[in-house]
Amino acid sequence: MIRYLMLLPFIMATHLSDCQNRNSIWIFGDSAGINFSNVSNPTPYYSVMDGRGSCASICDTSGNLLFYSYNTTGLGDSATYVLNYFNDTLINGYKLCGQGLYNQITIIQKPLDSNKYYIFYLGTNVTEGLYYSIVDMSVNVGQGAIIQKNIQLKNNRQGDCLQAIKHANGRDWWILSKPSSNPITSINRFTIFLVTSAGISAPINYDFSNASDIDFQKIVINNRATKLMVINFKGFMAKYDFDRCTGIVSNQNIIFPQQPNGVRNFWEGAYSPNDSLFYATATWYSFPISDTSRLLQFNLFAADIPGSCDTLAFNKHPNIYGALRLGPDKKIYMANAYDWGFPTYPYPDSVYNQYNMNLGVINYPDSNGHSCSFQPFSFFLGGRRNYVGLPNNPNYQLGPVVGSVCDSLTSGITTSQFENSKLFTFYHHDWQIVFINAQGLEGRKYILNVVNILGHLIYKEEGNLDSHYYTHDLSMQGLADGVYIISLVTDKEALSAKFVRQ
């Protein structure tokens, strides 16, 4: 223990240097963004993204953009894309699953591997489930490529609330999600995965059984990652404890119970830097329409948290308040969108105004009431436009818990609970594509065969492996519905899996 305590300052300094500046560049909306490299003077940043909501970005430790990911829309053929710092699509970085809601993508570095990154993404009513892909930034002359694509972790409908939290050891990660039930049920379930250098664990569920698991719900994490706030579109708000060492969610404190008629709809939230205040955007219904957005502040140290609610601003449509995010400069940024008519995405070329070309800013978010200095439309996006989404980037700079010696393998999840499969398949019905992925391959030559249930060969490929990974998108258009068998044989192993085309 004494040796550990002596090494702790060095370990923490090394960790912090590895995590600095990961969140320096935000990319969102219609080619909009912010560069926080100079935190005292953030500036607009431009990209080729055009999406209304879900997005995430990650930089290197010097604050240079590595890549970003975004979803097009929840209408029609929704898909997730991955682009590099040149705004070029990564090799294999197209037709990732997902849907264009708002908090459905997040990016983390693979533990103990400086070149590989996980992109987690989920779908609600389009390609339902939770998925991940892996980016390797060491290939393609440092511009990166997708080396694993559309591996499915969950196959059920998901709520719009994907999050990642750094483990207490400062190295590994927790992935948090919630289901969305259709028809609606009142499970109020958290699903937790642990990500280590060994892989991704099996899911662990925590149920509280007092609020609906619906599409529009959010998990908001405080800055020490010890508290979670859950809000939803039925007016529910509740606070929970989170243990970064074990991943346990506990001690529910309901601030607002769910409303049967949904007059108050919570949209997004953010904690102040010192975690004493919670900000939320919400929509109030003036029946029969939803026409008023509000920015609210709650004092989390008040004896009566609901009674501490202070309305900092409200606005009638067509201006819509959206996502709230704490920036690297310790200010909270609020997205605005302009409701010009249905569909609100994409904007026509003629729709440029103060609502969609600026963000609101809370300049002193640790201050109570109007002394927090909320300034609407005060950050100009340099001529680009925003919708109601902002990047869903985790707190990369969260360090290890000082004095804690907890390790991933003693966190309540055993090594046997990690995914040990080497070959994964996922069939996308709408695209008629089967995504084939393999990990941990030992050989250097391979043969891929795909046969139908009668044993008829429908596809064959052979070649050389230049890594321990294999990925392939195989079109199944024109083939009959039914069961198909995939075999991947290398010079050292033979793997097989099956999928159903239907």
KAJOWO-V788609 format. One line per field, one symbol per residue. psi: psi as a letter, one per 20 degrees, with the letter a starting at -180 (. if undefined). A space follows every 10 residues. Layout:
psi->???
//
This chain:
psi->gggghhighg ggggghhhiq jhkhppprbn krrpojhnhi mqqqqqajqn qiepqqqqra iijppgrqqr qfripbnpqq qpqaijkqpq pjkrlqraql chljqqpqqp pkoiiqqpoq qrqejpmprp rqrppoiirl ljiqqoippl pphqjrpqrm kprpppqiij grqppprqro porprlgmpp ppqpoaiibp rqqpqppilj qpnrgnqqpp priikiqppp qrjjjppqqq qpoigijppr mpopgprqph ilhoopgrrq qrhjjhqpqq qqpppnpjqo jpqqpqppoi iqhnghiipp ohqqpqqipp qcqppprhjj qpppqqroni rpqiprqqhi npahgjjqqq pohmiiqqbi iimpoqkiop jkirqqbjqr qmprnhjoaq opipjqqgik jiprhijqoi qhpqqppogh ilppppqqqk qhriqqpppp qaiijppipq qqaqpjajqp qpoopjpiqq qapqpppopa iirpqqrqrp p.
//
